[in-house]
Amino acid sequence: MLPFGILADRYDHLRFIVLSVLLTLVSGMFLAISDNLYILIVARFMEGSACGAFFPAAYAMLSEYVNKNRYIGELNFLLNAGLALGVAIAGYLTQWFIRGGIFLFTGLAGILFLIGLLMLRSQPNIVRIKSKEPFTTSVISEIRKFRFILFNKNYISIWITTFLLFGISGVLMAFYPDFSKDFLSKTELGVTIGLLYVSSMITNIVVGRANINYREMIKYGIIIASLGTLISIKYPLIGFTLIGVGTGAGMIGLPIAVTHMNIKKGVAMGFFNTSTYAGLGIMPILLGFFLNTLGFQLLFAISALILFLSIFFKDGLKSE
């Protein structure tokens, strides 16, 4: 995320969105034709790099618009829709051909790549003026700023809140299937998790179009997600719906907060997306060490409490 964020600021955001599609296309081609383990590993790494190229550039591009709340909400809506539909469609196609989903989405990536090339060619004015500073010097300069950006008292609350808010989803996804195996069937569990995505998608659209300050989005998103985590212990359908609403609000409020930081947008969004994935991946690992000691219910309750306490963080950002 971070290297691509630096490069997107330097060479143009749209170029790196098109690059991400190209990486997805090549990755899909490898996955479609090869059974070699090492080639598959390279392909998956390439696809992860495609995400790294896309998200900072996309969020940074949308943050430059006046209606950035709405556009970021719509981007997050499509992100959740893609996650849900991608799995569903690929699973359906495996009835006829095990790699049907790979072929479908690789084909769509090919079409999208051609569209991206046409956009780059037809809009030469979007290309940024290259810095006169040597590339290596520019990258080293940006890297030296990381410590300032990461630990700046005005910004650190945003990174921690992002980590915790998205980490709570990672904790539920990691541990809820085992917790609920005695009272939820596989179908019911699928519906429950699906409600998280659906409620988040609806919230993305509604909140993105509402005239709400980003601090209010973050605060109420944290409260609702914390409450949903507690409720999910006894009432999974209601709990997961509330978690989706809370994280959906946070998915808009947090990147909007990042746009108010006095740093380059690509770098800022690189930090935001890194915090998001860190929360999803690392928080379940950290809390997993205490699972045998605490048990599922207490672990979920403590997770909710930790997230709730983050509403007391203060940032020094200047809001519009």
Secondary structure, 3 states (H helix, E strand, C coil): CHHHHHHHHHHCHHHHHHHHHHHHHHHHHHHHHCCCHHHHHHHHHHHHHHHHHHHHHHHHHHCCCCCHHHHHHHHHHHHHHHHHHHHHHHHHHCCCCCCHHHHHHHHHHHHHHHHHHHHHHHCHHHCCCCCCCCHHHHHHHHHHCHHHHHHCCCCHHHHHHHHHHHHHHHHHHHHHHHHCCCCCCHHHHHHHHHHHHHHHHHHHHHHHHCCCCHHHHHHHHHHHHHHHHHHCCCCHHHHHHHHHHHHHHHHHHHHHHHHCCCCCHHHHHHHHHHHHHHHHHHHHHHHHCCHHHHCHHHHHHHHHHHHHHHHHCCCCCCCC
